[in-house]
Amino acid sequence: MVKVITESEVLKVYKSGGRTFPVGENEMLTPLAKDRIKELKIKLVKKTPAPIIEGVIQDPVKSKRTNKVSLGGDHTGFKVKNLISKILVEKGFEIIDVGTYDENACDYPDFAYAASIKVKNGETDFAVLVDATGIPSAITANKIPGIRACTCYNEFSARSAREHNNGNVLVVGAKSLGEETIKSILEVWLNTSFGGERHQKRLDKITTIEKEFSK
């Protein structure tokens, strides 16, 4: 059975901050929807999206649209990034590691951007960034419209980042947290869903602010 995608569905994604629109094999765009996509310069991607619940931004972590995760970090986060990669692989994720690939000094914005833009473009479901404190990579990633990078420092912050903020980029500090704490943060992040409802209204306000300064 072919599902017809209308202009209103395209506009809904655009208004929520999305700049890519996934289309499955059994989905067809109306001519008006195609025109709107061209007008708004939305990129079509051949992926099947998870079902969208009315009033809720699609949950990037729990839906596993691509089953891929992008990882990035500077030299201070190299070892922890490798640890996280191993854990995610064991859980069945495909990893796209954008670097760095050794402990030589490098610049965190390069890797924060490279990993987060893949989330923005729909190439990965979410990203994990690692630097010394988790702060500078989050600052960098959050410059990208549609990215909600959350620096987490315990299980509570990880749960809140997912349930309240629908975070799509997890950021941790390799020098400010122990490995066991980072493992527990990752576990909570993976197993917590976005709560929607009142939290959605607040995210909509964030999107409005974001659009105001993205013109």
NORDA-V234939 format. One record per helix or strand. SS is the DSSP state (H for helix, E for strand). FROM is the first residue (numbers start at 1). LEN is the number of residues. If there is no record, write none. Layout:
BEGIN
SS/FROM/LEN, SS/FROM/LEN
END
This chain:
BEGIN
E/3/3, H/7/9, E/20/3, E/27/3, H/31/10, E/43/3, H/60/4, E/68/6, H/75/16, E/94/4, H/108/13, E/126/6, H/135/7, E/149/3, H/155/9, E/169/5, H/179/13, H/198/15
END
